[in-house]
Amino acid sequence: MCALFLLAYATEKLHAQTTTETPINFAVWAGYEGNHPLKDGSPWRLETEAMIRRNNGLAIVQAYLFEGGLGTEFDRGQQVAGGYTIQYNYPYDAVSQPYKWTSQRIWEEASLRTAIGNGNKALRQRFRLEERWQARKSPPNFDDVTSRKFELRLRYKSGVELPLTSNTYSAINDEIFFRLAPRNEKWFNQNRLFVGIGFVLDKEKLNRVEVGYMLQAVRNSGESSTGWKRVNNTVRITFKSAVPLGFK
């Protein structure tokens, strides 16, 4: 009930600040997230992510994302990692770039998992720093990349997992994006609020699927701009795996 109240309140406040020029999209994001030990019992992890983002249900492509990195886990669920991400973006609404473009990122992160209650609940936090290079093209044909915009971004994500049955749980998380550079743009970039249900797929609890709703709100970046750039009402479907890879 608290999660539903939080989501309803956030949605009401957000839509109160949108204008007729703010695109409000309905999207589906389907993805895979892997956090695989290199072998059984190893602290070293291969972090992977792949995602397909579609707009207007499934009709229009928003983006494709591919990510890989290496991390290590310490005691009590603490983990640090770093890696590389490439994202292919497509024009899908009125405020998109009028061409296809790529975003390449190098990232470093620290994540924490804290047991709460009697140990069957978990608070998860992640701090991620991203150095991003965003391809830009020039008119009239937008054929070639003419420059790359650099952006330094900090992301903070926190959430809880609350058991419903032995094989299901509720997942609630919020992620805030802060733009640290360039300094002539607003520091607050976007927010993603997610509420969903998770399904455990095996008795070892190494594979699971999360399905739910995410409210993504992206802020206008210019110092003279106000309000929201876009709002995405999104169905998220994510397969998550922690199966060891079995390297010797």
N, C-alpha and C positions, 0 to 999 in steps of 0.2 A: 504493500500500500504506500509506503514511503517513497519507493521508486516511482510509482505511478504519479504520485503528487508532485515529485521533483520534475518529472518529465512534462507533466501538464503545465506546471508553473513556468518552466523554461520556454516551452512552446508559446505560451500566451505572451510572455515578455518579449520574445524574439519577434513574433509577428506584429506586435505593437510598434516595433521600430523599423519594420520594412516599409518600402515605398512601392509605388507602381512600377518603378524601374528595376526593382530587385527581382531577379529570376528565382522562382520557387520550384525546384525540381523534385522528381520522384525517381529514385535510383535503386539499383540492386548492385551490391558489392559482394562478389563471391571470391573467397580466398583460401589459401593454405598457409599455415604458420608452423614451422618446425623448429624445435629446440632439442637437437639430437646429440646425446653423448657419443663421442667418437668410438667408445667401446663400453661395455657394461661396467659400471662403477667408475668411469673416468670423469674427472671434473671438467674436462674440456668439452665444449659444445659447438656443434655446427648450427648456426642460426640461418634459417631460410624463410623467405616469404614470397608468395606469388599471388597476384590479385587481378581480377577482371572487374572493371567498373562500367556499368551500363546506365543510361539515362532513359527517361520515359518508359519505365519498366525494363524492357530488354532491347528497345528499338535502336538506340543510339549509343555509340561507344563514348565513354568519358575518358578512360585511361586504362593502360596495362602497366603493372608494376612487378619488378623482379628484384629480389634482394638476397644477399649472401653475406655472412660474417662469421667470425670466430670469437668464442667467449669462454670464460672459465667460471666455475661456480665455487663459492666458498661455503663455510658452514652457515647454517641457519638460513639457507635459501637466498644468499646474496650472490649476485652475478654481475660481471663486467664483460663487455663485448665491444667489438668494432667491426665495421664492414662497409659495404658499397651497395648503393641502390640506383637503379635506372627506372625512370617512369616515362612512358610514352603518352602524351596528352593529345586530346582531340577537341576541336571546337564543338561544344554541345549546348551552349546557351548564349544569350545576347552579350554577356560580359566575358566570354572566352576570347583568347587570342584567335584571330581569323585564319589560323593555319595549324597544322600538326607540329608539335615541338617536344623535345625531350628535356627532362630534368635529371641531372646526375648528382648524386650525393655521396659524401663520405660521412660516416656517423660514428659516434662513440656514445656508449650508454652504460648506466648502472641501474640494476633492478633489485628490488627487495620483495621477499615474500614473508609475511608475518602471520603466524597462526594466532587466531583470536578465539575467545570463548573457551570451549573445552577442547580446542584443537581441530575441530571439524570445519571451521570457517577460516577464510584466508583474506588478508588485506594485501593487495599487490600494488607496488609503486614502481614507476620507471622514470628515469631522468635521461633524456637523449639530447645530444648536441649534434646538429647537422650543418655541414658546409655544402651549400647547394650552388650548382651552376645551371642556369635556366637559358636554354637556347632561344634567341630572338631572330626573326627574319624581317626583311624590309619589303615594302610595296615596290612595284605593283604586283609582282608575281608570287612573292613569298616562297621562292624556290630554295634559296640557300640561307644558311645560318650566317648572319652578319655580325653578331655579337653574342656574348654570354653574360647574363646578369648574375652577379654573385650575391648570395644571401646567407647570413648566419642565423640559424634558428634554434631555439631551445623548446623542447617539448616535455611537459610533465603530465604523466598519466597515473591515476589512482583508481582503485576499484575494489570491490568485495565479491566473494563467491559464497553464497549461502545455500547449504544443502536443502533439497526438497525431499528426495528419496535417496536410496543407496546409489542410484545411477543417474540422478538428475540434480541440477542446481540452478539457482538464479544468478545471473551475472549483471553487475551494475558498475559502470566505470565512466570516467570523464577524463578527457585529454585536452589540455590547453596548449596552444602554440604561441610562442613569443618570438618576435623578429628582433634580433639584436643588431643586425646590420642589413641594409644601409640605414644610417641614422636619420635620413630625411623622410623615412616612412614610419607609419604608426607601429608601435612596439607590439600591440596585440594583433595577432594574425587570424586565428580561428579557434573554434571550440567544437569538440565532438562528444556528445553525451549518448551513451548506449545503455539499453536495458534489454535483456534477453534471457534465454534459457539454454543451459548446457546439457548435453547428453553424453555420458561416459559409455564408450563402445567396447571396452574389454575389462576383464577382472583386474588386470594390473594397473588400470587407469592411466595408460600411456597415450590413448587416442580418444579424442572427443570432438563433438561438433557443437558450435554455438550458433543459435539463430535468434535474431531480435531486431529491434528498431534503433537506428542511430539518427540523431538530429545533428547535422553539421551546419555550422554557421560561419561564414567567411566574412571578415571585416574589410571594408575599403581601406586601402593602404596609404593613399596620399594624405599629406598633412591637412589639405583643404577639403578633403572628402569626409562625409559623415555617413552613418548608417551601415547597412550590410551590403556586401558585394553580391552574395548569393546565399541561398538556403537550400540544402539538400535533405529531403526526407528520404531516408535510406533503409532498405531491408539489407541486413548483413548476415551472410552465411559463411562461417569460417570453420574449416577442419584444422584441428591442432594435434600435433604429434610430438612425443618425446621418446620414440623408440630408439634404442642404441643402434649405431651403425655397424658395429662389429669389426672395426678396424683392429689389426694386431698391433 
